[in-house]
Structure formats: structure tokens, C-alpha cells
Amino acid sequence: MNTWKKRYLTILAGQGISLLTSGILQMAIIFYLTAKTNSAMVLSAATFVGFIPQAILGPFAGAFVDRHSRKKVMIGADLLIAAAGGLLAVVAVFIDPPIWIIMLVLFIRSIGNAYHTPASSAVTPLMVPQEQLTKCAGYTQTMSAVVSLISPAAAAALYSVWPLSYIIMLDIAGAVLACGIVALLPIPNPPVQKSERKARFLQDMNDGYRVLKENKPLFALLWIGTAYMFFFMPIAALFPLMSMSYFNGTPVHASIAEIAFAGGMLAGGILLSIWGGFKNRILSIGLSILVMGVSIAVSGLLPSSAFPAFAVCCVAMGLTSPFYGVQNALIQERIAPEYLGRVFAMLSSVISFAMPMGLLCSGIFAEQIGVEKWFLLCGIGIIAVSMLVFVLPVLRDFDRKTKVSE
């Protein structure tokens, strides 16, 4: 096996373990909030709190990542996430954690993710040959799918026999393990020119936006992704409520829906890893969004007795989702390495601003009109967004160009 592949897969495995334990904790918190409140507003608020720091800190985090060791940033962010879990574990030992404590912990964990996400995304093209980036995106999506497949079932099993504090300690152990792996492996950093070192911090942030804006197709994909997440994130937040409230299920049913989504995502990730997707990756992105929208809209039309059909729709949603992830490979190919931290942070920040707006609408309207009707409306919105990928002139023939932005 090539040296770069060993290093990349080792880091990916460590991150996968950390994501798995975090996923288990995340699902356990969702079960806790759903059982305690049975409220779409509370679930939406929890997701809102979990994304706001990423939206606000994204541009700052990107500039920080491009100025500092990406290895140290990844380790520091993971340790901050673990520390937040430790705070919740201490509280859970003595009392039933109040909602506000859970919200605070989710907020702190999001701060860590605001720095970890651009750092890890910016590391990949420095370790992986350019012609392998799309397949590595498939590896990443496969890993995410495996984590998503295992974590709901593991969370349901552990939540029934363990106190919340034990599940939090498991997450802390996963974060520490991931940090150890990153610390032991050499991770390159792009050269930083003297002029950049002397540049003002705000100018660094502006450079990330400027570089992305100069690449008009990527800039178009940024705003398409923002609209997509506006409609999709409320759905992701309300999956447990759809399963447990509309379909009259239990945490087991909620886990089945999550596992069905993850199973489809695993199949899609494996397919992407082997096949690589359509030669025109813009087509992969557009079809991914379209199938997601149709599956969500159909879910909203199902009767309350049709949970098995909902599970099938979840498989379809998961199957198509890895193909949207090829957008990262396009960015990694088209943007110079020294700007990647800022560009990915800008991307995450803009999209993260759209997510809370969608979640606020979700919390208000889902309780008024019913969660199933909200699924239908969001599905129609996502279908409309997918049409932009196919009709915008700026995206035609984009994937035939290979030049990296300077």
C-alpha cells in the first residue's frame, strides 16, 4: 500500500472512531430530549444551538487554520469537544441534566467543530494525489455511513442499559484516541508566504471569500448548497419526531429510520469509492439533491401506518447523499492548498447560517401544521433547488476544467 494511503486511512480510521462515539452520544441526547419534551421546537432549538457557533466562527476558524499547524488545530478542537462532554458527564452523575445544560454543551462542541472541520478538510489534498481525491471522498462518505449505520443502534442499546454519563465517557475516550493518532502521524502544512504572515487577520478571512467568489461555478455551488441545507437540516433534526410521533413509534423505530438512512449511505459511499460517480460530477451533485428531495416529499405523503415505507425512503435518501459530497473534491482540486482552510470555513459558515434559519422555521411550523406536512414542503423545496444545478449556465462544462485557482 502506498505511504500516502496508509497515512490517510489511519487518520480516517481514528476520526471514524471519534465520529462513532460522538454519534452515539448525539443520538442518546436526541432520545433524551425527545422522551423528555416530545417537542419539535426543542429538537430544532438543540440543532440550532449546535450550528450557530460554526456559522459565526467559520471565517475566523478558516483564517486560523491557514496560519497554524493543522495537526495542532485538529487535536485542540477534539480536546475541546471532549472537555464539553466531560462537563455534561459530571452534571449527569448528580442530576438529570436540565435542557439548558445540554444546550450549553452542544454550543461548546460546535465551537470545536468550527475549527476541526476546515482543518481536516484542508489536510486531505496535502496528503492525497489530486487524481485520487474523488475516490477518497468516497472513502470518507463510506466511513461516515458506517458510523451513521452503527451509532443509532448502539445508542439505542446503550441508552437502555447505561446512564447518560457512561455514554459521555465513551465519547471522551473516542476523542482522545483520535487525538493520539493525529499526534503520532506526520501531517504536512502548505507554505505560508511572508506577506500572508504579516497580513491582517480580517484580510485573511476576506481572501477566503475572494478566492471562492472568483471561481464562479464553485461560488454558485456555495449558494445552492446553502439553499439545500436550509430545507434539509430541519428534516435531519426531526427524523426522531417523525418516527416516534407521526408513526407512533419508539426509540427503536427512530433507530431503524437512522439505520436505514445510514445503510443507504454506506451503499452509496461504497459505490462512489469503486465507481467514482459520473464523469461530470456536477451531474452527480444535481441528481443527489433531486433524489433526496423526492424521497423526503414522498415521506411526507405517507399515512401514519406506513413506517416500513418511510424506512425505504430513508434508504433512498442515504443512498444518494454521498454523491453530493463530491463537491469537496471539486473544491480541493480547484483551490490552492494555502487557501483551503479559509475556503472550507467560509463554505461551512455560510451554510451554517442557513441551517438555523431553516430550523427556526421548522420549530414553528412543524408543530403548527404537523411534522409530516413539513417533510412534504421541505421535499418540494429541495426538488426546486436541484433544478438550479441543471439550468444554471455557469455550471455547464465546469467539471471539464482542471486549473487550480491561484
Wavefront OBJ file of the C-alpha trace (Angstrom):
o trace
v 0.000 0.000 0.000
v 1.242 3.498 -0.842
v 2.615 5.586 2.034
v 0.051 8.334 1.479
v -2.781 5.820 1.551
v -1.593 4.233 4.817
v -1.338 7.640 6.442
v -4.688 8.838 5.093
v -6.566 5.662 6.046
v -5.022 5.612 9.537
v -6.164 9.170 10.208
v -9.552 8.347 8.680
v -9.917 5.337 10.986
v -9.107 7.439 14.043
v -11.561 10.117 13.021
v -14.126 7.390 12.339
v -13.868 6.072 15.895
v -14.256 9.585 17.271
v -17.249 10.221 14.995
v -18.799 6.933 16.101
v -18.628 7.749 19.805
v -19.847 11.292 19.102
v -22.713 9.871 17.020
v -23.716 7.564 19.850
v -23.740 10.490 22.278
v -25.643 12.675 19.811
v -28.362 10.040 19.382
v -28.538 9.481 23.136
v -29.088 13.225 23.639
v -31.822 13.181 20.967
v -33.536 10.240 22.690
v -33.291 12.109 25.984
v -34.750 15.341 24.597
v -37.492 13.557 22.629
v -38.590 11.484 25.624
v -38.405 14.475 27.975
v -40.215 17.053 25.806
v -41.723 15.417 22.668
v -41.329 18.865 21.102
v -40.278 19.799 17.562
v -39.306 23.215 18.921
v -36.843 21.748 21.458
v -35.239 19.426 18.896
v -34.932 22.280 16.414
v -33.508 24.567 19.116
v -30.910 21.944 20.080
v -29.782 21.636 16.462
v -29.842 25.439 16.122
v -27.547 25.854 19.126
v -25.261 23.184 17.689
v -24.740 25.101 14.436
v -24.696 28.788 15.409
v -21.039 28.793 16.610
v -19.944 27.201 13.334
v -21.791 29.895 11.401
v -20.283 32.757 13.392
v -16.770 31.389 13.875
v -16.340 29.790 10.450
v -14.423 32.632 8.730
v -12.228 33.214 11.809
v -11.538 29.487 12.103
v -10.540 29.223 8.442
v -8.023 32.047 8.715
v -6.701 30.497 11.929
v -6.305 27.083 10.273
v -4.335 28.516 7.355
v -1.976 30.360 9.741
v -1.263 27.485 12.142
v -0.383 23.794 12.228
v -3.428 21.873 11.028
v -2.403 18.948 13.199
v -2.456 21.101 16.345
v -5.780 22.660 15.366
v -7.378 19.207 14.912
v -6.036 17.997 18.266
v -7.060 21.156 20.120
v -10.569 21.078 18.645
v -11.053 17.413 19.563
v -9.905 18.090 23.125
v -12.356 20.990 23.453
v -15.190 18.718 22.281
v -14.108 16.089 24.825
v -13.986 18.697 27.602
v -17.558 19.756 26.836
v -18.603 16.127 27.126
v -16.800 15.911 30.451
v -18.843 18.851 31.770
v -22.080 17.086 30.848
v -20.836 13.818 32.377
v -20.162 15.492 35.718
v -23.644 17.040 35.766
v -25.292 13.749 34.715
v -23.682 11.896 37.644
v -25.540 14.051 40.174
v -28.779 15.152 38.492
v -30.968 14.656 35.454
v -29.290 17.132 33.047
v -31.554 20.159 32.528
v -32.230 21.292 28.966
v -30.104 24.431 29.308
v -27.007 22.419 30.301
v -27.426 20.197 27.246
v -27.760 23.296 25.061
v -24.565 24.761 26.563
v -22.619 21.562 25.897
v -23.883 21.401 22.314
v -22.781 25.025 21.880
v -19.228 24.316 23.122
v -18.935 21.177 20.981
v -19.939 23.240 17.963
v -17.082 25.664 18.642
v -14.675 22.726 18.437
v -16.261 21.518 15.205
v -15.932 25.016 13.702
v -12.146 24.588 13.835
v -11.867 20.825 13.302
v -13.920 20.635 10.084
v -11.894 23.073 7.918
v -8.616 21.738 9.318
v -9.386 18.119 8.443
v -10.795 19.052 5.015
v -7.739 21.178 4.227
v -5.350 18.372 5.218
v -6.645 15.807 2.716
v -5.360 17.353 -0.563
v -1.912 17.785 1.030
v -1.712 14.029 1.666
v -3.601 12.597 -1.308
v -2.707 12.764 -5.042
v -5.137 15.007 -6.917
v -6.395 12.201 -9.161
v -7.403 10.215 -6.050
v -9.417 12.963 -4.325
v -12.819 11.856 -5.635
v -12.265 8.252 -4.541
v -11.023 9.463 -1.158
v -14.239 11.468 -0.888
v -15.944 8.108 -1.371
v -13.835 6.592 1.428
v -14.830 9.457 3.707
v -18.503 9.079 2.823
v -18.274 5.310 3.389
v -16.731 5.876 6.803
v -19.457 8.385 7.656
v -22.069 5.894 6.507
v -20.633 3.098 8.651
v -20.638 5.445 11.639
v -24.206 6.529 10.899
v -25.223 2.889 10.493
v -23.778 1.723 13.796
v -24.328 4.731 16.070
v -28.168 4.753 16.224
v -28.360 1.033 17.040
v -25.515 1.315 19.535
v -27.105 4.398 21.086
v -30.487 2.678 21.437
v -28.841 -0.343 23.064
v -26.576 1.631 25.391
v -29.245 4.203 26.291
v -31.440 1.399 27.636
v -28.751 -0.009 29.964
v -26.287 2.821 30.668
v -26.742 6.190 32.343
v -26.032 9.161 30.132
v -22.752 9.830 31.959
v -21.290 6.487 30.777
v -22.140 7.271 27.160
v -20.438 10.653 27.518
v -17.285 8.992 28.874
v -17.277 6.709 25.815
v -17.294 9.800 23.593
v -14.406 11.325 25.530
v -12.377 8.117 25.047
v -13.039 8.247 21.284
v -11.868 11.865 21.060
v -8.667 11.134 22.996
v -7.901 8.159 20.723
v -8.373 10.296 17.598
v -6.064 12.953 19.044
v -3.382 10.335 19.736
v -3.444 9.063 16.158
v -3.228 12.568 14.692
v -0.366 13.418 17.089
v 1.703 10.397 16.026
v 1.393 10.819 12.254
v 3.181 13.469 10.156
v 0.684 15.903 8.647
v 2.014 18.435 6.125
v 1.192 22.127 6.038
v 1.299 24.294 2.920
v 3.984 27.009 2.830
v 2.781 30.354 4.145
v 4.302 33.354 2.408
v 5.761 36.195 4.480
v 3.230 38.626 3.068
v 0.459 36.386 4.346
v 2.012 36.180 7.791
v 2.020 39.973 8.008
v -1.491 40.351 6.602
v -4.246 41.361 8.919
v -6.485 38.618 10.242
v -9.596 40.183 8.685
v -7.820 40.327 5.332
v -7.113 36.597 5.600
v -10.805 35.939 6.077
v -11.669 38.161 3.137
v -9.178 36.231 0.968
v -11.144 33.034 1.515
v -14.310 34.700 0.262
v -12.479 36.374 -2.624
v -10.869 33.149 -3.860
v -14.199 31.343 -3.736
v -16.063 34.198 -5.445
v -13.515 34.332 -8.272
v -14.362 30.727 -9.135
v -17.919 31.376 -10.303
v -19.065 27.727 -10.565
v -17.883 26.955 -7.025
v -19.490 30.185 -5.833
v -22.776 29.071 -7.426
v -22.476 25.689 -5.712
v -21.954 27.500 -2.406
v -25.346 29.220 -2.633
v -27.059 26.118 -3.987
v -25.697 24.192 -1.007
v -26.902 26.938 1.323
v -30.460 26.667 -0.032
v -30.237 22.866 0.105
v -29.228 22.889 3.776
v -31.986 25.395 4.594
v -34.525 22.727 3.654
v -32.598 19.581 4.613
v -31.404 20.368 8.145
v -34.925 20.690 9.607
v -35.643 17.231 8.222
v -32.480 15.788 9.751
v -33.390 17.305 13.127
v -36.969 15.989 13.021
v -36.274 12.389 11.969
v -36.777 11.035 15.520
v -40.011 13.017 15.948
v -41.324 11.740 12.608
v -40.629 8.160 13.700
v -41.814 8.425 17.289
v -44.687 10.901 16.973
v -46.231 10.739 13.490
v -45.608 6.999 13.025
v -46.351 6.302 16.736
v -43.033 4.538 17.264
v -40.407 4.177 19.983
v -36.652 4.885 20.168
v -36.250 1.561 18.364
v -38.261 2.900 15.404
v -36.200 6.101 15.452
v -33.047 3.977 15.352
v -34.428 1.891 12.470
v -35.006 5.058 10.425
v -31.491 6.303 11.168
v -30.018 2.876 10.355
v -31.992 2.715 7.092
v -30.571 6.115 6.098
v -27.069 5.033 7.115
v -27.392 1.715 5.277
v -28.251 3.543 2.086
v -25.396 5.971 2.737
v -22.984 3.066 3.183
v -24.066 1.537 -0.117
v -23.762 4.915 -1.826
v -20.324 5.552 -0.322
v -19.035 2.143 -1.435
v -20.450 2.723 -4.912
v -18.769 6.127 -5.090
v -15.449 4.666 -3.863
v -15.464 1.967 -6.548
v -17.139 3.761 -9.432
v -16.187 7.356 -8.718
v -19.571 8.728 -9.815
v -20.461 10.289 -13.140
v -17.579 11.707 -15.154
v -19.370 15.050 -14.895
v -19.531 15.462 -11.129
v -21.990 18.346 -11.428
v -24.482 15.715 -12.634
v -23.750 13.635 -9.528
v -24.448 16.651 -7.295
v -27.689 17.574 -9.073
v -29.107 14.039 -9.077
v -28.146 13.607 -5.417
v -30.173 16.669 -4.412
v -33.099 15.694 -6.664
v -33.459 12.141 -5.324
v -33.146 13.457 -1.765
v -35.994 15.924 -2.370
v -38.271 13.324 -3.953
v -37.663 10.848 -1.089
v -38.423 13.471 1.573
v -41.568 14.674 -0.229
v -42.864 11.099 -0.570
v -42.199 10.554 3.159
v -44.485 13.485 3.929
v -47.302 11.929 1.887
v -47.258 8.560 3.682
v -50.069 7.584 6.091
v -49.153 7.181 9.751
v -49.372 3.381 9.435
v -46.693 3.215 6.712
v -43.482 3.257 8.756
v -41.888 0.479 6.607
v -42.352 2.680 3.519
v -40.750 5.557 5.410
v -37.758 3.302 6.125
v -37.469 2.599 2.379
v -37.483 6.346 1.709
v -34.715 6.716 4.290
v -32.621 4.173 2.380
v -33.098 6.198 -0.823
v -32.092 9.410 0.990
v -28.942 7.788 2.313
v -28.016 6.135 -0.996
v -27.845 9.440 -2.830
v -26.208 11.587 -0.125
v -22.523 10.568 -0.690
v -22.700 11.833 -4.273
v -23.337 15.373 -3.037
v -20.024 15.060 -1.175
v -18.024 15.083 -4.433
v -18.355 18.871 -4.190
v -15.495 18.749 -1.665
v -13.262 17.021 -4.229
v -14.045 19.773 -6.749
v -13.041 22.417 -4.208
v -9.870 20.541 -3.237
v -8.873 20.330 -6.912
v -9.711 23.918 -7.915
v -8.458 25.897 -4.880
v -4.772 26.306 -3.982
v -3.819 24.442 -0.741
v -2.828 27.586 1.178
v -6.412 28.901 0.858
v -8.297 25.679 1.564
v -8.763 26.229 5.292
v -10.364 29.621 4.677
v -12.458 28.404 1.762
v -13.845 25.386 3.616
v -14.514 27.513 6.682
v -16.308 30.112 4.543
v -18.350 27.339 2.949
v -19.233 25.892 6.356
v -20.030 29.316 7.794
v -22.400 30.449 5.033
v -24.228 27.110 5.016
v -24.353 27.121 8.822
v -26.192 30.451 8.737
v -28.863 28.894 6.513
v -29.315 25.884 8.773
v -30.524 27.801 11.861
v -32.956 29.793 9.722
v -34.449 26.557 8.424
v -34.517 25.137 11.935
v -36.333 28.169 13.321
v -38.976 27.818 10.626
v -39.115 24.115 11.331
v -39.666 24.528 15.053
v -42.501 26.993 14.468
v -44.331 25.438 11.528
v -43.809 21.716 12.198
v -45.748 21.999 15.436
v -48.470 24.080 13.766
v -49.085 22.066 10.588
v -47.668 18.656 11.560
v -44.218 17.173 11.058
v -45.321 15.094 8.040
v -46.565 18.176 6.170
v -43.276 19.893 6.926
v -41.471 16.930 5.336
v -43.573 17.404 2.198
v -42.876 21.146 1.974
v -39.134 20.708 2.538
v -39.008 17.930 -0.055
v -40.615 20.205 -2.651
v -38.139 22.955 -1.740
v -35.168 20.595 -2.230
v -36.515 19.474 -5.638
v -36.657 23.139 -6.674
v -33.055 23.653 -5.517
v -31.887 20.646 -7.548
v -33.229 22.243 -10.709
v -30.719 25.095 -10.299
v -27.832 22.659 -10.712
v -29.123 21.623 -14.129
v -30.220 25.013 -15.508
v -27.531 27.490 -14.371
v -25.240 28.259 -17.354
v -22.215 28.817 -15.090
v -22.202 25.130 -14.083
v -22.236 23.745 -17.625
v -18.941 22.080 -18.590
v -17.400 23.191 -15.266
v -16.041 19.753 -14.439
v -14.043 19.635 -17.688
v -11.762 22.363 -16.367
v -8.845 21.329 -14.184
v -6.956 24.509 -13.412
v -6.356 25.293 -9.733
v -7.283 28.806 -8.606
v -4.375 30.924 -7.516
l 1 2 3 4 5 6 7 8 9 10 11 12 13 14 15 16 17 18 19 20 21 22 23 24 25 26 27 28 29 30 31 32 33 34 35 36 37 38 39 40 41 42 43 44 45 46 47 48 49 50 51 52 53 54 55 56 57 58 59 60 61 62 63 64 65 66 67 68 69 70 71 72 73 74 75 76 77 78 79 80 81 82 83 84 85 86 87 88 89 90 91 92 93 94 95 96 97 98 99 100 101 102 103 104 105 106 107 108 109 110 111 112 113 114 115 116 117 118 119 120 121 122 123 124 125 126 127 128 129 130 131 132 133 134 135 136 137 138 139 140 141 142 143 144 145 146 147 148 149 150 151 152 153 154 155 156 157 158 159 160 161 162 163 164 165 166 167 168 169 170 171 172 173 174 175 176 177 178 179 180 181 182 183 184 185 186 187 188 189 190 191 192 193 194 195 196 197 198 199 200 201 202 203 204 205 206 207 208 209 210 211 212 213 214 215 216 217 218 219 220 221 222 223 224 225 226 227 228 229 230 231 232 233 234 235 236 237 238 239 240 241 242 243 244 245 246 247 248 249 250 251 252 253 254 255 256 257 258 259 260 261 262 263 264 265 266 267 268 269 270 271 272 273 274 275 276 277 278 279 280 281 282 283 284 285 286 287 288 289 290 291 292 293 294 295 296 297 298 299 300 301 302 303 304 305 306 307 308 309 310 311 312 313 314 315 316 317 318 319 320 321 322 323 324 325 326 327 328 329 330 331 332 333 334 335 336 337 338 339 340 341 342 343 344 345 346 347 348 349 350 351 352 353 354 355 356 357 358 359 360 361 362 363 364 365 366 367 368 369 370 371 372 373 374 375 376 377 378 379 380 381 382 383 384 385 386 387 388 389 390 391 392 393 394 395 396 397 398 399 400 401 402 403 404 405 406
